[in-house]
């Protein structure tokens, strides 16, 4: 259902002229801002957070709205450079989705910042906000891994040795981004917070740096399905293989969590 919605949206603004596109961008900007205001009101009225914290959320969604508007308005240039659309599936490509993760992650970070600040102070707020940004920017640096033509086709052989090309879900970036963000905000957030606190307190401990490096490697591994596919004995491009990979990721996160508690 999500992918169908994305296809419909991308199919609309991929053919708009400049005047129609301006109206479309303005509507999208207003819609995102309303979401930011709704979340801000929730934080203020339900969680009883200070007004200053609510301002962070509004700023985050404003930045996100501006960046997403820029992406939509510059669709031709970005399509030429990154392959924003994919004709075979009549909609936005996997690479196109990754471009939108950057403004989404910024809004996410601005939501996390006041919550972490309220719970654990400035070190916590900085650490978990940076952890929220990591998956989107890492995926952008490896955007070619998620190309539709690279990951949505699976070549296999039948009993007669003939090659068969299957259309599969592939390395769907939405799944990897959500899962990677959850793990990143857990293990990278905690480890980075420990490093910052120990550095400020002049009590640097090598174990915290090791934990941070291990956390970065784990999240990077989760967000690198092409590498994982070469190391694991099952196919990540298929649904069953993806499910197994998600279970492995949860186990790795749990192990790192137990180590963090013991340290």
KANORUR-V92717 format. One record per helix or strand of 3 or more residues. SS is the DSSP state (hx for helix, st for strand). FROM is the first residue (numbers start at 0). TO is the last residue. If there is no record, write none. Layout:
ss: (SS;SS)
from: (FROM;FROM)
to: (TO;TO)
This chain:
ss: (hx;hx;hx;hx;hx;hx;hx;hx;hx;st;st;hx;hx;hx;hx)
from: (1;17;50;74;86;93;121;142;147;152;162;172;205;224;238)
to: (12;44;72;81;88;119;140;145;150;156;166;199;221;230;261)
